[in-house]
Amino acid sequence: MIGLSVGIDTLYFGKLTWTAFNFVKFNAIEDKSAQYGIYSPMWYFTAAIPMITLGWVFFFFMGAASYTTKYLKEKKAPELVICIAFESMFLSINPHKEDRFLMKLLPLMFILIGLGLENFYSVVKNKKVRSSLLGFFILVNLLYFGYSSLLDKRGAMDIMDHLRRESKDIKSLILFTECHRTPYYSFIHK
């Protein structure tokens, strides 16, 4: 598989290239990813996981706790929690962190959120209270998704729209922003 990867990369770039090695070299060996911003080693646990689980963060931790307790009582390893924790700790080694690096863990987090909701429903018997709290959590998520998709970090979209309209007058351009948050080619090309 590595040989196929090197062969395709070499054919495409016209010189001996192994993209996976270049990625490790740039991010770990040369530590150049730090130029895109750095955070504390605990950032994934204190900021990213609560942010990506959003209004369900309480249920995520409740589900993780009940799942871990259940599996430890049965003398089994709580594999979901271990997988999420290990991946988060592994990603924490690099000083450059982004919430999108954890997106691959969302399906596992959703399982734990579901377990947390199940525990919540077994503890809170009052149907009106359960419905009200569930409605509240759904509203919080909808408000956040509306805010984050329509308003938050909107500047990159607005500037690209402006550049598209004015592109005939622009001779050169330097952008000092996160590359994955700036839709350059999809906006500039007409």
PASE-334290 format. One record per residue (C-alpha): residue in three letters; residue number from 1; x, y, z. Coordinates in pm, 1 decimal, decimal comma, always signed. Each point is the difference from the previous one (the first is absolute). Layout:
N
(ALA NUM (X Y Z))
...
//
This chain:
190
(MET 1 (+0,0 +0,0 +0,0))
(ILE 2 (+285,1 +237,3 +84,5))
(GLY 3 (+165,2 -84,4 -332,7))
(LEU 4 (-322,2 +82,0 -186,4))
(SER 5 (-28,2 +329,6 +189,6))
(VAL 6 (+361,2 +94,5 -76,5))
(GLY 7 (-43,5 -104,2 -363,3))
(ILE 8 (-312,5 +210,9 -52,5))
(ASP 9 (+147,1 +300,7 +185,3))
(THR 10 (+326,6 -25,7 -194,1))
(LEU 11 (-184,5 -25,7 -329,8))
(TYR 12 (-217,2 +301,4 +84,3))
(PHE 13 (+276,5 +227,9 +135,2))
(GLY 14 (+269,2 -111,0 -245,4))
(LYS 15 (+252,8 -78,9 +274,7))
(LEU 16 (+33,4 -258,1 +278,5))
(THR 17 (-279,2 +92,1 +244,4))
(TRP 18 (-173,4 -166,3 +290,9))
(THR 19 (-280,4 +226,2 +119,8))
(ALA 20 (-49,4 -178,2 +333,4))
(PHE 21 (+368,5 +43,0 +87,4))
(ASN 22 (-8,7 +367,1 -104,9))
(PHE 23 (-299,5 +51,1 +228,3))
(VAL 24 (+182,2 -151,3 +299,4))
(LYS 25 (+318,2 +189,8 -86,4))
(PHE 26 (-181,5 +336,7 -21,5))
(ASN 27 (-219,9 -46,9 +308,0))
(ALA 28 (+212,3 -205,0 +239,4))
(ILE 29 (+365,9 +12,8 -99,0))
(GLU 30 (+24,1 +363,1 -115,8))
(ASP 31 (-288,8 +110,7 +228,3))
(LYS 32 (-122,6 +249,6 -260,4))
(SER 33 (-366,8 -60,1 +79,1))
(ALA 34 (+46,9 +224,6 +304,9))
(GLN 35 (+0,8 +300,6 -232,7))
(TYR 36 (-374,8 -58,1 -45,9))
(GLY 37 (-68,1 +47,9 +371,8))
(ILE 38 (+68,4 -197,2 +314,4))
(TYR 39 (-208,5 -97,4 +302,3))
(SER 40 (+62,9 -163,7 +335,9))
(PRO 41 (+27,8 -380,2 +13,6))
(MET 42 (-340,1 -18,6 +174,0))
(TRP 43 (-179,2 +201,4 -270,9))
(TYR 44 (-178,9 -298,1 -156,4))
(PHE 45 (-144,4 -96,0 +338,5))
(THR 46 (-82,6 +348,2 +128,4))
(ALA 47 (-113,7 +172,6 -320,4))
(ALA 48 (-31,3 -219,9 -309,6))
(ILE 49 (-204,6 -290,1 +137,7))
(PRO 50 (-248,7 +232,5 +175,4))
(MET 51 (-21,6 +210,9 -316,4))
(ILE 52 (-66,2 -284,0 -244,0))
(THR 53 (-245,4 -176,7 +230,9))
(LEU 54 (-154,4 +340,3 +80,1))
(GLY 55 (-334,5 -22,4 +179,5))
(TRP 56 (+48,7 -372,4 +44,0))
(VAL 57 (+328,2 +29,4 +195,2))
(PHE 58 (-175,4 -84,0 +328,4))
(PHE 59 (-144,4 -317,3 -152,4))
(PHE 60 (+335,3 -84,7 -157,8))
(PHE 61 (+175,2 +1,7 +338,4))
(MET 62 (-294,8 -174,6 +166,1))
(GLY 63 (+8,9 -271,0 -268,3))
(ALA 64 (+378,4 -33,3 +20,7))
(ALA 65 (-19,2 -41,2 +377,7))
(SER 66 (-280,0 -259,2 -9,3))
(TYR 67 (+162,1 -189,8 -289,0))
(THR 68 (+335,8 -11,3 +180,9))
(THR 69 (-159,4 -104,7 +330,5))
(LYS 70 (-201,3 -277,7 -166,8))
(TYR 71 (+296,8 -143,4 -186,2))
(LEU 72 (+236,1 +20,0 +297,3))
(LYS 73 (-256,2 -184,6 +218,7))
(GLU 74 (-3,1 -274,4 -265,3))
(LYS 75 (+383,0 +6,1 +4,6))
(LYS 76 (+8,4 +111,7 -364,6))
(ALA 77 (+181,1 +291,2 -158,0))
(PRO 78 (-224,9 +300,6 -79,1))
(GLU 79 (+119,6 +6,9 -362,2))
(LEU 80 (-202,8 +300,9 -120,8))
(VAL 81 (+128,2 +223,3 +278,1))
(ILE 82 (+353,8 -130,3 -39,8))
(CYS 83 (-10,0 +65,5 -375,4))
(ILE 84 (-126,1 +358,3 +44,0))
(ALA 85 (+244,3 +72,8 +283,6))
(PHE 86 (+299,6 -157,2 -176,7))
(GLU 87 (-63,9 +182,2 -328,3))
(SER 88 (-49,2 +329,9 +184,5))
(MET 89 (+322,5 -53,5 +197,7))
(PHE 90 (+189,8 -99,7 -314,7))
(LEU 91 (-119,6 +313,6 -180,4))
(SER 92 (+97,9 +206,3 +306,4))
(ILE 93 (+367,8 -78,4 -58,8))
(ASN 94 (+11,0 +247,9 -288,1))
(PRO 95 (-31,1 +362,5 +120,5))
(HIS 96 (-219,7 +87,8 -300,3))
(LYS 97 (-356,6 -109,8 +66,8))
(GLU 98 (-326,0 +36,6 -187,2))
(ASP 99 (-347,5 -118,7 +86,3))
(ARG 100 (-32,9 -158,0 -343,9))
(PHE 101 (+269,9 -254,0 +92,8))
(LEU 102 (-250,9 -157,3 +242,4))
(MET 103 (-285,4 -27,1 -250,8))
(LYS 104 (+86,4 -363,1 -73,3))
(LEU 105 (-89,9 -76,5 +363,1))
(LEU 106 (-350,9 +145,7 -22,2))
(PRO 107 (-173,4 -333,1 -74,2))
(LEU 108 (+152,7 -146,8 +316,7))
(MET 109 (-95,8 +312,2 +194,2))
(PHE 110 (-357,8 -28,7 -128,9))
(ILE 111 (-19,8 -353,6 +143,0))
(LEU 112 (+106,3 +132,4 +341,3))
(ILE 113 (-244,2 +291,7 -30,2))
(GLY 114 (-275,3 -253,3 -70,6))
(LEU 115 (+97,1 -198,2 +308,5))
(GLY 116 (-2,6 +322,1 +202,2))
(LEU 117 (-348,0 +83,6 -129,6))
(GLU 118 (-116,7 -350,0 +86,8))
(ASN 119 (+133,7 +41,4 +355,7))
(PHE 120 (-157,9 +343,9 +23,6))
(TYR 121 (-338,8 -139,6 -104,8))
(SER 122 (+26,8 -280,2 +257,0))
(VAL 123 (+78,4 +248,4 +281,4))
(VAL 124 (-240,7 +282,0 -89,1))
(LYS 125 (-345,6 -157,7 +7,7))
(ASN 126 (-209,1 +315,1 -49,8))
(LYS 127 (-93,9 +1,5 -369,4))
(LYS 128 (-54,2 +377,4 -8,0))
(VAL 129 (+344,2 +70,4 +149,0))
(ARG 130 (+165,8 -244,1 -243,2))
(SER 131 (-175,3 +154,7 -298,2))
(SER 132 (+81,8 +354,5 +113,4))
(LEU 133 (+369,3 -77,4 +52,2))
(LEU 134 (+25,5 -188,8 -326,3))
(GLY 135 (-166,4 +291,6 -181,4))
(PHE 136 (+242,5 +239,2 +170,0))
(PHE 137 (+302,3 -202,6 -116,5))
(ILE 138 (-134,5 -18,0 -354,9))
(LEU 139 (-60,3 +377,3 +1,0))
(VAL 140 (+353,9 +67,9 +126,1))
(ASN 141 (+141,7 -213,9 -282,4))
(LEU 142 (-217,0 +165,9 -265,2))
(LEU 143 (+97,3 +347,8 +121,2))
(TYR 144 (+368,2 -93,0 -1,5))
(PHE 145 (-15,9 -157,3 -345,0))
(GLY 146 (-181,1 +305,7 -132,8))
(TYR 147 (+257,9 +231,7 +154,3))
(SER 148 (+301,8 -203,3 -112,0))
(SER 149 (-122,5 -51,2 -355,5))
(LEU 150 (-133,6 +350,4 -65,6))
(LEU 151 (+201,7 +240,2 +217,6))
(ASP 152 (+312,1 -149,2 +159,3))
(LYS 153 (+321,9 +36,2 -200,9))
(ARG 154 (-205,6 +158,1 -275,0))
(GLY 155 (+281,8 +234,0 -101,1))
(ALA 156 (+177,3 -257,0 -219,3))
(MET 157 (-315,5 -54,0 -206,1))
(ASP 158 (-70,6 +372,5 -29,6))
(ILE 159 (+353,3 +89,3 -108,5))
(MET 160 (+3,0 -278,8 -258,5))
(ASP 161 (-331,0 +124,4 -138,7))
(HIS 162 (+144,8 +352,1 -21,8))
(LEU 163 (+320,6 -126,5 -165,7))
(ARG 164 (-204,9 -192,1 -254,6))
(ARG 165 (-184,1 +316,2 -102,0))
(GLU 166 (+319,3 +210,9 -6,0))
(SER 167 (+244,1 -264,2 -127,5))
(LYS 168 (+70,5 +175,2 -330,3))
(ASP 169 (+162,0 +290,8 +189,3))
(ILE 170 (+212,8 -213,4 +236,0))
(LYS 171 (+355,1 -80,1 -113,7))
(SER 172 (+120,4 -191,1 +308,2))
(LEU 173 (-141,2 -112,6 +331,4))
(ILE 174 (+137,4 -132,0 +327,6))
(LEU 175 (-244,4 -161,2 +244,3))
(PHE 176 (+92,3 -35,5 +366,5))
(THR 177 (-268,4 -241,7 +108,9))
(GLU 178 (-61,2 -369,2 +51,6))
(CYS 179 (+17,6 -162,8 -341,6))
(HIS 180 (-283,0 -246,2 +61,4))
(ARG 181 (-236,3 +279,7 +106,3))
(THR 182 (+56,8 +209,1 -311,6))
(PRO 183 (-188,3 -124,7 -308,3))
(TYR 184 (+248,4 +150,2 -243,9))
(TYR 185 (-36,2 -203,1 -319,1))
(SER 186 (-373,5 -65,1 +28,0))
(PHE 187 (-65,6 +374,8 +23,9))
(ILE 188 (+266,3 +165,2 -215,8))
(HIS 189 (-37,7 -211,1 -313,6))
(LYS 190 (-287,1 +116,1 -214,8))
//
